[in-house]
Amino acid sequence: MSRCYLDTNFVYAHLRSKRGGALGPVEAWRARVLGELDGGGVISALVLDELAYRLVLAWLRDDGDADPLSTYRQDPAASMRATRRRLTATWRAIDLLALEIQPTEHAVIEMAKSLMARPGLAPRDAFHAAHAIEAGCELIASSDAGFDRVPELRRLAP
């Protein structure tokens, strides 16, 4: 088994996917990646930041808000209060995965800068890839095809 960095889109799909019933493409991806985690799952604080933001918007939408982004931007404190219980449950679920959190140190920043220039990754993707490489991950669980341009990583796609 290999160490695997979990991109935000995987963690989001993992937490929002339905358990049981027919195995759709997201659930199949989830099962395949979880099978790889025996080698160790790794995330960064960037994953937690992106995850919280995306989940809050999704929960506002689930609760009937037609424009959750505007709602969040107009009053982020009220949005966070409205989703606090679900966010607390999310942090517990993340803790149960026992993931390693890769710190953002100077080497990660320098590598991210290089990855933005060559092979031309977007800034967040460059930071995710740099965290993965610095943590010794050979795999990255992501639906983002941009990671296919990083020769040090093999992407586990849905």
C-alpha positions in Angstrom: 0.0 0.0 0.0 1.1 3.6 -0.7 0.6 6.8 1.1 -2.2 8.8 -0.4 -3.0 12.5 -0.3 -6.7 13.2 -0.2 -7.7 16.3 -2.2 -10.7 18.3 -1.0 -13.0 17.0 -3.7 -12.4 13.4 -2.5 -13.0 14.2 1.2 -16.1 16.2 0.2 -17.4 13.3 -1.9 -16.6 10.8 0.9 -18.5 12.8 3.5 -21.5 13.5 1.2 -21.8 10.1 -0.5 -24.6 7.8 0.3 -23.8 4.6 2.1 -25.4 1.3 1.2 -27.5 0.5 -1.9 -26.1 0.4 -5.4 -22.5 1.2 -5.8 -22.3 4.3 -8.1 -19.2 5.9 -9.5 -18.5 8.1 -6.4 -19.0 5.3 -4.0 -16.8 3.0 -6.1 -14.1 5.7 -6.1 -14.5 6.1 -2.3 -14.1 2.4 -1.7 -11.0 2.2 -4.0 -9.3 5.1 -2.2 -10.2 3.9 1.3 -8.6 0.6 0.3 -5.3 2.5 -0.4 -5.3 4.3 2.9 -3.6 1.4 4.6 -0.4 3.1 3.6 -1.5 6.3 5.3 -3.9 9.1 4.4 -2.6 12.6 4.3 -4.3 16.0 4.1 -3.2 19.6 4.7 -4.9 22.5 6.4 -5.9 23.7 2.9 -8.1 20.7 2.6 -9.9 21.5 5.9 -10.3 25.1 4.9 -11.8 24.3 1.4 -13.9 21.5 2.9 -15.5 23.7 5.5 -16.3 26.3 2.9 -17.8 23.9 0.4 -19.8 22.1 3.0 -21.3 25.2 4.5 -22.5 26.3 1.1 -23.9 22.8 0.3 -25.7 22.7 3.7 -27.2 26.1 3.1 -28.4 24.9 -0.4 -29.7 21.7 1.2 -31.7 23.8 3.6 -33.4 25.6 0.7 -31.2 28.6 0.1 -31.3 29.4 -3.6 -28.1 31.5 -3.4 -25.9 30.2 -0.6 -22.8 32.1 -1.8 -24.6 35.4 -1.4 -26.0 34.4 1.9 -22.6 33.4 3.2 -20.9 36.5 1.9 -23.6 38.8 3.4 -23.4 37.2 6.9 -20.7 34.5 7.3 -21.3 34.4 11.1 -25.0 33.6 10.7 -24.1 31.0 8.1 -21.6 29.4 10.4 -24.1 29.4 13.3 -26.7 27.8 11.1 -24.3 24.9 10.1 -22.4 24.6 13.4 -23.9 21.3 14.4 -23.1 19.7 11.1 -19.6 21.1 11.0 -18.9 19.7 14.5 -20.0 16.3 13.3 -17.8 16.7 10.2 -14.7 17.4 12.3 -15.5 14.2 14.3 -15.8 12.2 11.1 -12.5 13.6 9.9 -10.9 12.7 13.2 -12.1 9.1 12.8 -10.2 8.8 9.5 -6.9 9.3 11.5 -5.3 11.3 8.7 -1.9 12.8 8.9 -1.9 16.6 8.4 1.1 17.7 6.4 2.3 21.2 7.5 2.9 24.0 5.1 6.6 24.6 5.6 9.1 26.4 3.4 9.8 23.4 1.3 6.1 23.0 0.4 5.9 26.7 -0.5 8.9 26.5 -2.8 7.7 23.4 -4.4 4.2 24.9 -4.9 5.8 27.9 -6.6 7.7 25.6 -8.9 4.6 23.6 -9.7 2.7 26.8 -10.6 5.4 27.7 -13.1 6.0 24.2 -14.4 3.8 22.2 -15.2 1.5 25.2 -14.7 -0.8 24.1 -12.0 -3.4 26.4 -10.5 -2.3 27.8 -7.1 -4.4 25.6 -4.9 -3.6 22.5 -6.9 0.1 23.4 -6.7 -0.1 23.6 -2.9 -2.0 20.3 -2.7 0.6 18.6 -5.0 3.5 20.0 -3.0 2.0 18.9 0.3 1.5 15.4 -1.2 5.1 15.1 -2.5 6.7 16.5 0.6 4.6 14.0 2.7 6.1 11.2 0.6 2.7 10.3 -1.1 2.8 8.4 -4.3 -0.9 8.8 -4.8 -3.4 11.6 -4.8 -7.1 11.0 -4.6 -8.7 13.7 -6.8 -11.1 14.3 -9.6 -8.9 17.1 -10.8 -7.1 16.0 -14.0 -4.5 18.7 -13.5 -2.6 16.4 -11.1 -1.9 14.1 -14.1 0.8 16.6 -15.1 2.7 16.0 -11.9 5.0 13.0 -12.6 5.7 12.4 -8.9 2.0 11.6 -8.3 -0.4 9.0 -9.6 -4.0 10.2 -9.4 -6.8 8.0 -8.2 -9.7 9.4 -10.2 -13.4 8.6 -9.9 
